Amino acid sequence: MGEVRSPRARGTAARYRSVLGPPETSVRRRVGDLECDALARPVPLWPGLRFEVLTAPGGAVWNAWLVRAPDAPAPELRTAGDLRPWSCTVDEAARAFPPARPMEGTAPTRWRIGLAPPDGKACVAEFTWGLLQHVGFPDAP
């Protein structure tokens, strides 16, 4: 923790670099009115995923999560039953069942989105580091 408060502390993006090494890819991305750099690194345990860090100019980290590798096939998500733990990323679930409703997560590394799959089973998908962990059905008995 001393490094975070040190007068010579590295920016947050520099800490990711010192722990994880240089990114495999770095691309400029526009998110709304903001421009950021998307830095992606391979994940040895999951070759089909990348750990993506979005940084502002100057290296401040806006977001860090798991995303699908560009050459890896995304899962086919057609019904709520296809939403199985560890099967998809936040972006994949949101694209499969629009309109996705963002909800407050329970921690900085956790996201929740409300989904309405075409099979009529409205659900809330919970993600940790961007990877699906749990699906809840609010209207279930």
TORTOR-950121 format. One record per residue: residue number from 1; residue in one letter; y, z, x of N, C-alpha, C, O in turn. Coordinates in steps of 0.1 Angstrom, whole numbers. Layout:
N
[node NUM, "A", [Y, Z, X], [Y, Z, X], [Y, Z, X], [Y, Z, X]]
...
# end
This chain:
141
[node 1, "M", [-12, 0, 8], [0, 0, 0], [13, 0, 9], [23, -4, 4]]
[node 2, "G", [12, 5, 21], [23, 5, 29], [29, -8, 32], [42, -9, 33]]
[node 3, "E", [21, -19, 32], [26, -32, 35], [35, -37, 23], [45, -43, 26]]
[node 4, "V", [32, -33, 11], [40, -37, 0], [55, -31, 1], [64, -38, -3]]
[node 5, "R", [56, -19, 6], [69, -13, 6], [76, -14, 20], [87, -9, 22]]
[node 6, "S", [69, -20, 29], [74, -21, 43], [86, -30, 43], [87, -40, 36]]
[node 7, "P", [96, -28, 52], [108, -37, 52], [104, -51, 57], [111, -60, 55]]
[node 8, "R", [93, -52, 64], [88, -65, 69], [76, -70, 60], [68, -78, 65]]
[node 9, "A", [75, -65, 48], [64, -69, 39], [65, -84, 37], [75, -90, 35]]
[node 10, "R", [53, -90, 37], [52, -105, 33], [53, -106, 18], [49, -97, 11]]
[node 11, "G", [58, -118, 14], [58, -121, -1], [44, -121, -7], [34, -121, 1]]
[node 12, "T", [43, -120, -19], [30, -119, -26], [21, -130, -22], [9, -128, -20]]
[node 13, "A", [26, -143, -22], [18, -154, -19], [13, -153, -5], [2, -158, -2]]
[node 14, "A", [21, -147, 4], [16, -145, 18], [4, -136, 19], [-5, -137, 27]]
[node 15, "R", [4, -126, 10], [-7, -117, 10], [-20, -124, 5], [-31, -121, 11]]
[node 16, "Y", [-19, -133, -5], [-31, -140, -9], [-36, -149, 3], [-48, -150, 5]]
[node 17, "R", [-27, -155, 10], [-30, -163, 21], [-37, -155, 32], [-47, -160, 38]]
[node 18, "S", [-32, -143, 35], [-38, -135, 46], [-52, -130, 42], [-60, -128, 51]]
[node 19, "V", [-55, -128, 29], [-68, -123, 25], [-77, -135, 22], [-89, -134, 26]]
[node 20, "L", [-72, -146, 16], [-81, -156, 11], [-81, -169, 20], [-89, -178, 18]]
[node 21, "G", [-71, -169, 29], [-69, -181, 38], [-60, -191, 31], [-55, -189, 20]]
[node 22, "P", [-58, -203, 37], [-50, -213, 32], [-56, -219, 19], [-68, -220, 18]]
[node 23, "P", [-47, -224, 10], [-52, -230, -2], [-59, -244, 1], [-55, -250, 10]]
[node 24, "E", [-69, -247, -7], [-75, -260, -6], [-66, -271, -11], [-65, -282, -5]]
[node 25, "T", [-58, -268, -21], [-48, -277, -27], [-35, -270, -30], [-36, -258, -33]]
[node 26, "S", [-24, -277, -29], [-11, -272, -33], [-4, -283, -40], [-1, -293, -34]]
[node 27, "V", [-1, -281, -53], [7, -291, -61], [18, -285, -68], [18, -273, -71]]
[node 28, "R", [29, -292, -69], [41, -288, -76], [38, -290, -91], [33, -301, -95]]
[node 29, "R", [41, -280, -99], [38, -281, -114], [50, -276, -122], [57, -267, -117]]
[node 30, "R", [52, -282, -133], [63, -278, -142], [57, -270, -153], [47, -275, -160]]
[node 31, "V", [62, -258, -156], [57, -250, -167], [70, -248, -176], [78, -239, -172]]
[node 32, "G", [71, -255, -187], [84, -254, -194], [95, -259, -186], [95, -270, -181]]
[node 33, "D", [105, -250, -185], [117, -253, -176], [116, -249, -162], [125, -252, -154]]
[node 34, "L", [105, -243, -159], [103, -238, -145], [94, -246, -137], [84, -252, -142]]
[node 35, "E", [97, -247, -124], [88, -254, -114], [82, -244, -106], [88, -234, -102]]
[node 36, "C", [69, -246, -103], [62, -237, -95], [52, -245, -86], [50, -257, -88]]
[node 37, "D", [46, -238, -76], [35, -243, -68], [22, -238, -73], [21, -226, -74]]
[node 38, "A", [12, -246, -75], [-1, -242, -79], [-10, -243, -67], [-13, -254, -62]]
[node 39, "L", [-14, -231, -61], [-22, -231, -49], [-36, -227, -53], [-39, -217, -59]]
[node 40, "A", [-46, -236, -51], [-60, -234, -55], [-69, -232, -43], [-68, -239, -33]]
[node 41, "R", [-78, -222, -45], [-88, -220, -34], [-102, -220, -40], [-104, -216, -51]]
[node 42, "P", [-112, -224, -32], [-125, -224, -37], [-130, -210, -39], [-126, -200, -33]]
[node 43, "V", [-140, -208, -48], [-146, -195, -51], [-161, -197, -47], [-169, -203, -55]]
[node 44, "P", [-166, -191, -36], [-180, -194, -32], [-190, -190, -42], [-200, -197, -43]]
[node 45, "L", [-188, -180, -50], [-198, -176, -60], [-199, -186, -72], [-209, -187, -78]]
[node 46, "W", [-188, -193, -74], [-187, -202, -85], [-181, -215, -80], [-169, -217, -81]]
[node 47, "P", [-189, -225, -75], [-184, -237, -69], [-176, -246, -79], [-168, -254, -75]]
[node 48, "G", [-179, -244, -92], [-171, -252, -102], [-158, -246, -106], [-151, -252, -114]]
[node 49, "L", [-154, -235, -100], [-141, -229, -103], [-132, -228, -90], [-137, -229, -79]]
[node 50, "R", [-119, -227, -93], [-110, -224, -82], [-101, -212, -86], [-99, -210, -98]]
[node 51, "F", [-97, -205, -76], [-88, -194, -78], [-74, -199, -76], [-70, -203, -65]]
[node 52, "E", [-66, -200, -87], [-53, -206, -87], [-42, -195, -87], [-42, -186, -96]]
[node 53, "V", [-32, -197, -78], [-21, -188, -78], [-8, -197, -80], [-6, -206, -73]]
[node 54, "L", [0, -193, -91], [12, -200, -93], [23, -192, -87], [25, -180, -90]]
[node 55, "T", [31, -199, -79], [42, -192, -72], [56, -198, -75], [57, -210, -77]]
[node 56, "A", [66, -190, -75], [80, -194, -77], [85, -198, -63], [79, -195, -53]]
[node 57, "P", [96, -205, -63], [103, -207, -50], [105, -194, -42], [109, -184, -49]]
[node 58, "G", [101, -193, -30], [103, -180, -22], [89, -173, -22], [89, -163, -14]]
[node 59, "G", [79, -177, -29], [66, -171, -28], [62, -160, -38], [51, -155, -37]]
[node 60, "A", [71, -157, -47], [67, -147, -58], [56, -152, -66], [57, -164, -70]]
[node 61, "V", [46, -145, -69], [35, -149, -77], [37, -147, -92], [41, -136, -96]]
[node 62, "W", [36, -157, -100], [38, -157, -114], [25, -154, -121], [24, -147, -131]]
[node 63, "N", [14, -160, -116], [1, -159, -123], [-10, -161, -112], [-8, -169, -103]]
[node 64, "A", [-21, -155, -114], [-33, -158, -106], [-45, -157, -115], [-47, -147, -122]]
[node 65, "W", [-54, -167, -115], [-65, -167, -124], [-75, -178, -119], [-72, -186, -111]]
[node 66, "L", [-87, -178, -126], [-97, -188, -123], [-95, -200, -132], [-92, -199, -144]]
[node 67, "V", [-96, -212, -126], [-95, -225, -133], [-107, -234, -129], [-113, -231, -119]]
[node 68, "R", [-110, -244, -137], [-121, -253, -135], [-117, -262, -123], [-105, -266, -122]]
[node 69, "A", [-126, -264, -114], [-124, -273, -102], [-122, -287, -108], [-128, -291, -118]]
[node 70, "P", [-113, -295, -102], [-110, -309, -107], [-123, -317, -109], [-123, -325, -119]]
[node 71, "D", [-133, -316, -101], [-144, -325, -101], [-156, -319, -109], [-167, -325, -110]]
[node 72, "A", [-154, -307, -115], [-165, -300, -122], [-163, -302, -137], [-152, -302, -142]]
[node 73, "P", [-175, -305, -144], [-174, -308, -158], [-170, -295, -166], [-175, -284, -163]]
[node 74, "A", [-162, -297, -176], [-158, -285, -185], [-169, -284, -195], [-176, -294, -198]]
[node 75, "P", [-171, -272, -200], [-181, -270, -210], [-177, -277, -224], [-165, -278, -226]]
[node 76, "E", [-187, -281, -232], [-184, -286, -245], [-183, -274, -254], [-192, -267, -257]]
[node 77, "L", [-171, -273, -260], [-167, -262, -269], [-164, -268, -282], [-154, -274, -284]]
[node 78, "R", [-174, -266, -292], [-172, -272, -305], [-172, -262, -316], [-165, -264, -326]]
[node 79, "T", [-179, -250, -314], [-179, -240, -324], [-177, -226, -317], [-177, -225, -305]]
[node 80, "A", [-175, -216, -325], [-173, -203, -320], [-186, -199, -312], [-185, -191, -302]]
[node 81, "G", [-197, -203, -316], [-210, -200, -309], [-210, -206, -295], [-218, -201, -286]]
[node 82, "D", [-202, -216, -292], [-202, -221, -278], [-194, -212, -269], [-195, -214, -256]]
[node 83, "L", [-186, -202, -274], [-178, -194, -266], [-187, -182, -261], [-187, -171, -267]]
[node 84, "R", [-194, -184, -250], [-203, -174, -244], [-196, -168, -231], [-189, -175, -224]]
[node 85, "P", [-198, -155, -229], [-192, -149, -217], [-195, -158, -204], [-206, -163, -202]]
[node 86, "W", [-185, -159, -196], [-185, -166, -183], [-186, -181, -185], [-187, -188, -175]]
[node 87, "S", [-185, -186, -197], [-187, -201, -199], [-174, -209, -198], [-175, -221, -195]]
[node 88, "C", [-162, -204, -200], [-150, -212, -200], [-138, -204, -195], [-138, -192, -194]]
[node 89, "T", [-127, -212, -192], [-115, -206, -188], [-105, -205, -200], [-108, -211, -211]]
[node 90, "V", [-94, -198, -198], [-84, -197, -209], [-80, -211, -213], [-79, -214, -225]]
[node 91, "D", [-76, -219, -204], [-71, -233, -207], [-81, -241, -214], [-78, -248, -224]]
[node 92, "E", [-94, -240, -211], [-104, -248, -217], [-106, -243, -232], [-107, -252, -241]]
[node 93, "A", [-106, -230, -234], [-108, -225, -248], [-95, -229, -256], [-97, -233, -268]]
[node 94, "A", [-83, -228, -251], [-71, -231, -258], [-71, -246, -262], [-67, -250, -273]]
[node 95, "R", [-75, -255, -252], [-75, -269, -255], [-86, -273, -265], [-84, -282, -273]]
[node 96, "A", [-97, -266, -265], [-108, -269, -274], [-105, -266, -289], [-109, -273, -298]]
[node 97, "F", [-97, -255, -291], [-95, -250, -304], [-80, -248, -307], [-76, -237, -309]]
[node 98, "P", [-72, -259, -307], [-58, -257, -310], [-55, -254, -325], [-64, -258, -333]]
[node 99, "P", [-45, -248, -329], [-35, -241, -320], [-40, -228, -315], [-44, -219, -324]]
[node 100, "A", [-41, -225, -303], [-45, -212, -297], [-33, -202, -299], [-21, -207, -296]]
[node 101, "R", [-35, -190, -303], [-24, -180, -305], [-25, -170, -293], [-34, -161, -293]]
[node 102, "P", [-16, -171, -284], [-16, -161, -273], [-13, -147, -278], [-5, -145, -287]]
[node 103, "M", [-20, -137, -273], [-19, -123, -277], [-18, -115, -264], [-21, -119, -253]]
[node 104, "E", [-12, -103, -266], [-11, -94, -254], [-24, -90, -249], [-33, -86, -257]]
[node 105, "G", [-26, -90, -236], [-38, -86, -229], [-38, -71, -227], [-28, -64, -230]]
[node 106, "T", [-49, -65, -223], [-50, -51, -220], [-46, -47, -206], [-46, -35, -203]]
[node 107, "A", [-44, -56, -197], [-40, -54, -184], [-34, -66, -178], [-36, -77, -184]]
[node 108, "P", [-27, -65, -166], [-21, -77, -161], [-31, -89, -158], [-26, -100, -158]]
[node 109, "T", [-43, -86, -155], [-53, -97, -152], [-61, -101, -164], [-71, -108, -163]]
[node 110, "R", [-57, -96, -176], [-65, -99, -188], [-56, -107, -198], [-44, -103, -200]]
[node 111, "W", [-62, -117, -205], [-56, -124, -215], [-64, -124, -228], [-76, -122, -227]]
[node 112, "R", [-57, -125, -239], [-64, -127, -252], [-57, -138, -259], [-45, -140, -259]]
[node 113, "I", [-66, -146, -266], [-60, -157, -274], [-68, -157, -287], [-80, -156, -288]]
[node 114, "G", [-61, -159, -298], [-67, -161, -311], [-70, -175, -313], [-62, -184, -310]]
[node 115, "L", [-82, -178, -318], [-87, -192, -319], [-92, -194, -333], [-97, -184, -340]]
[node 116, "A", [-92, -206, -338], [-97, -210, -351], [-106, -222, -350], [-102, -233, -353]]
[node 117, "P", [-118, -220, -345], [-128, -231, -343], [-130, -238, -357], [-129, -232, -367]]
[node 118, "P", [-134, -251, -356], [-136, -258, -369], [-148, -253, -378], [-148, -256, -389]]
[node 119, "D", [-156, -244, -372], [-167, -238, -381], [-162, -227, -390], [-169, -221, -397]]
[node 120, "G", [-148, -224, -389], [-142, -215, -398], [-143, -200, -394], [-139, -191, -401]]
[node 121, "K", [-149, -197, -382], [-150, -184, -377], [-139, -180, -368], [-140, -181, -356]]
[node 122, "A", [-127, -176, -374], [-116, -172, -366], [-120, -161, -356], [-128, -152, -360]]
[node 123, "C", [-116, -161, -344], [-120, -152, -334], [-109, -149, -324], [-99, -156, -323]]
[node 124, "V", [-111, -138, -316], [-102, -135, -305], [-110, -135, -292], [-120, -128, -291]]
[node 125, "A", [-106, -144, -283], [-113, -145, -270], [-106, -137, -260], [-94, -138, -259]]
[node 126, "E", [-113, -129, -252], [-108, -121, -242], [-112, -126, -228], [-124, -128, -226]]
[node 127, "F", [-103, -127, -219], [-105, -132, -206], [-101, -122, -195], [-91, -115, -197]]
[node 128, "T", [-108, -122, -184], [-104, -114, -172], [-104, -124, -161], [-113, -132, -158]]
[node 129, "W", [-92, -124, -154], [-89, -133, -143], [-91, -148, -148], [-95, -156, -140]]
[node 130, "G", [-89, -150, -161], [-90, -163, -167], [-103, -168, -171], [-104, -179, -176]]
[node 131, "L", [-114, -160, -170], [-127, -164, -173], [-132, -156, -186], [-130, -144, -186]]
[node 132, "L", [-137, -163, -196], [-141, -156, -208], [-151, -145, -206], [-161, -146, -199]]
[node 133, "Q", [-148, -133, -212], [-156, -122, -211], [-162, -117, -225], [-174, -113, -225]]
[node 134, "H", [-154, -119, -235], [-159, -114, -248], [-152, -122, -259], [-141, -126, -258]]
[node 135, "V", [-159, -123, -271], [-154, -129, -283], [-156, -120, -294], [-167, -115, -297]]
[node 136, "G", [-145, -116, -301], [-146, -108, -312], [-142, -115, -325], [-134, -124, -325]]
[node 137, "F", [-148, -111, -336], [-146, -117, -349], [-140, -107, -358], [-147, -99, -364]]
[node 138, "P", [-126, -108, -360], [-119, -97, -367], [-124, -96, -382], [-123, -85, -387]]
[node 139, "D", [-128, -107, -388], [-132, -106, -402], [-147, -103, -404], [-152, -103, -416]]
[node 140, "A", [-154, -100, -394], [-168, -97, -395], [-170, -83, -401], [-163, -74, -398]]
[node 141, "P", [-181, -81, -409], [-183, -68, -415], [-188, -57, -405], [-190, -46, -409]]
# end
